[in-house]
Amino acid sequence: MRRLIQKELTLTAAPLTYVFLAFGGMTLIPGYPILVGGFFICLGIFYTFQFAREYNDALYTALLPVRKKDVVKARYLFVVCIQAAGVFICGLFTVLRMTALRNVAVYRANPLMNANPAFLAYLLVIMLLFNTIFLGGFYKTAYYYGKPFILFCVAAFIVVGLGETLYHIPGLAWLGTCEGAGLARQAVLLLAAAMVYAAGTLLSMKRSEQCFDKLDL
């Protein structure tokens, strides 16, 4: 498994996948729907799947002396690594905005979602949608990725819309705060999102392993 993961991180990974981690820096853009940065990080991962299909990587890897289930598991672990790096980058910039930059005028007057723990929770939801909708859909055939990615795009931008809307609703203003008691609620929300992300990704991986194991490549 270790060698398979090394292969995913080096041989299989498209360079754009790593370049698109820089979109985590969108967390610092004021007056912008910063959740879109999470979508672009997933888009970078999508390029790896696109390039890997053109190189017939699924067949090549399945011909190695490894279990077919491990082929899927290694790819999922690769995706989780990239997503974890993306969340870490966004998390660093979130902490920066909430501390050293908290009194900067452009952030205090920001009309859109603030960078806070609730933002990171939404980010995990977007990445979970990628893992369930796109990865789960892709491994039904291990070849077609267009429809699963379009479905993910629709779902992801619905989450972006919700993230930019919910904190305007009376009683949910705490989702947009960067101080006070609302942060405790956001911390609980972030913890819940992390648990759901882990469980949902694991379930998606198990289903994908079963689908891939039955495919005649």
C-alpha positions in Angstrom: 0.0 0.0 0.0 2.8 2.4 0.8 4.3 2.0 -2.7 0.8 2.5 -4.3 0.4 5.8 -2.4 3.9 6.9 -3.5 2.9 6.1 -7.0 -0.3 8.2 -6.6 1.6 11.2 -5.1 4.4 11.2 -7.7 3.7 9.2 -10.9 -0.1 9.6 -11.2 -0.7 13.0 -9.7 -1.1 15.8 -12.2 1.1 18.8 -11.5 -2.0 21.0 -11.6 -3.4 19.1 -8.6 -0.6 20.6 -6.4 -0.7 24.0 -8.1 -4.4 24.3 -7.4 -3.7 24.0 -3.7 -2.7 27.7 -4.0 -6.4 28.5 -4.3 -6.6 28.0 -0.6 -5.2 31.6 -0.6 -8.6 32.8 -1.8 -9.5 32.7 1.9 -7.7 36.1 2.2 -9.8 37.7 -0.6 -12.3 40.2 1.0 -15.7 40.6 -0.6 -15.5 37.2 -2.4 -17.3 33.9 -1.8 -14.2 32.2 -0.3 -15.8 28.8 -0.4 -15.1 28.7 -4.1 -11.5 28.1 -3.1 -12.5 24.6 -1.9 -14.1 23.9 -5.2 -10.9 24.8 -7.1 -8.9 22.5 -4.8 -11.2 19.7 -5.8 -11.0 20.8 -9.4 -7.2 20.3 -9.2 -7.8 16.7 -8.0 -10.2 16.2 -10.9 -7.3 16.9 -13.3 -5.4 13.9 -11.9 -8.4 11.7 -12.7 -8.6 13.2 -16.2 -4.9 12.7 -16.9 -4.9 9.2 -15.4 -7.7 8.1 -17.6 -5.9 9.2 -20.7 -2.8 7.2 -19.6 -5.0 4.2 -18.8 -3.7 4.3 -15.3 -6.5 2.2 -13.8 -5.6 -0.8 -16.0 -1.9 -0.3 -15.5 -2.3 -0.3 -11.7 -4.7 -3.2 -11.7 -2.1 -5.3 -13.6 0.4 -4.8 -10.8 0.7 -7.5 -8.1 -1.8 -5.8 -5.9 -5.5 -6.3 -5.0 -8.0 -4.3 -7.0 -9.4 -2.9 -3.8 -6.1 -1.5 -2.9 -6.0 0.4 -6.2 -9.1 2.3 -5.1 -8.0 2.7 -1.5 -4.7 4.3 -2.7 -6.5 6.8 -4.9 -8.9 7.7 -2.1 -6.0 8.2 0.3 -4.3 10.4 -2.3 -7.4 12.5 -2.5 -7.7 12.8 1.2 -4.1 13.9 1.5 -4.6 16.7 -1.1 -7.9 17.7 0.6 -6.2 17.7 4.0 -3.5 19.9 2.7 -6.1 22.3 1.2 -8.0 22.5 4.5 -4.7 23.1 6.4 -3.8 26.0 4.1 -7.3 27.5 4.4 -7.1 26.9 8.1 -3.9 28.9 8.4 -5.3 31.8 6.5 -8.5 31.6 8.5 -6.5 31.9 11.8 -4.6 34.8 10.2 -7.8 36.7 9.4 -9.3 36.0 12.8 -6.1 37.2 14.6 -3.6 39.5 13.0 -6.0 40.8 10.3 -9.2 40.9 12.4 -9.2 44.8 12.6 -8.3 45.4 8.9 -11.1 47.6 7.4 -11.7 45.4 4.4 -12.4 42.4 6.6 -14.5 44.1 9.2 -16.7 45.5 6.4 -16.8 42.3 4.5 -20.3 41.7 3.1 -19.8 38.0 2.4 -18.9 35.0 4.5 -16.1 35.5 7.0 -13.2 33.1 7.4 -14.1 31.3 10.6 -14.6 27.7 11.8 -18.0 27.6 10.1 -16.3 28.3 6.8 -13.9 25.4 7.4 -17.0 23.2 8.2 -18.6 24.1 4.8 -15.2 23.4 3.2 -15.3 19.9 4.5 -18.8 19.4 3.2 -17.7 20.4 -0.3 -14.9 17.9 -0.2 -17.1 15.2 1.1 -19.5 15.8 -1.8 -16.5 15.4 -4.1 -15.6 12.1 -2.5 -19.1 10.7 -2.6 -20.6 12.2 -5.8 -17.5 12.3 -8.0 -15.3 9.5 -6.7 -18.3 7.2 -6.1 -19.7 8.0 -9.6 -16.3 7.6 -11.3 -15.6 4.1 -9.9 -18.9 2.7 -11.2 -17.0 2.5 -14.5 -13.4 3.7 -13.7 -13.6 5.5 -17.0 -16.4 8.1 -17.3 -16.0 11.2 -15.2 -18.0 13.9 -16.9 -21.4 13.3 -15.4 -20.1 12.7 -11.8 -18.1 15.9 -12.0 -21.0 18.0 -13.3 -23.2 16.6 -10.5 -20.5 17.5 -8.0 -20.2 21.1 -9.4 -24.0 21.6 -8.9 -23.9 20.2 -5.4 -20.8 22.2 -4.5 -22.2 25.6 -5.6 -25.4 24.9 -3.7 -23.3 24.6 -0.6 -21.5 27.8 -1.5 -24.9 29.5 -1.9 -26.1 28.1 1.5 -22.9 29.3 3.1 -23.4 32.8 1.8 -27.1 32.8 2.8 -27.7 31.0 6.1 -25.9 33.5 8.4 -28.3 36.2 7.2 -31.3 34.2 8.6 -32.5 35.4 12.0 -31.1 33.0 14.6 -28.2 31.8 12.5 -26.1 35.0 12.6 -23.6 33.1 14.7 -22.5 31.3 11.5 -21.0 34.5 10.3 -19.3 35.8 13.4 -15.6 35.8 14.2 -15.9 36.5 17.9 -18.0 35.8 21.0 -20.1 32.8 21.9 -20.8 32.0 18.3 -17.3 30.6 17.9 -18.1 27.8 20.4 -21.0 26.7 18.2 -18.9 26.9 15.1 -16.2 24.7 16.8 -18.9 22.1 17.4 -20.1 22.4 13.8 -16.6 22.0 12.5 -16.0 18.9 14.7 -19.3 17.4 13.4 -18.4 18.2 9.8 -15.0 16.5 10.3 -16.7 13.4 11.7 -19.2 13.3 8.8 -16.4 13.8 6.3 -14.4 10.9 7.7 -17.4 8.5 7.9 -18.8 9.6 4.5 -15.5 9.2 2.7 -14.9 5.8 4.3 -18.4 4.6 3.1 -17.8 6.0 -0.4 -14.4 4.2 -0.5 -16.0 0.9 0.5 -18.7 1.2 -2.2 -16.1 2.1 -4.8 -13.9 -0.8 -3.9 -16.9 -3.2 -4.4 -17.7 -1.6 -7.8 -14.1 -1.6 -9.0 -13.6 -5.2 -7.9 -16.5 -6.3 -10.2 -15.3 -4.3 -13.2 -13.8 -6.1 -16.2 -11.1 -3.7 -17.2 
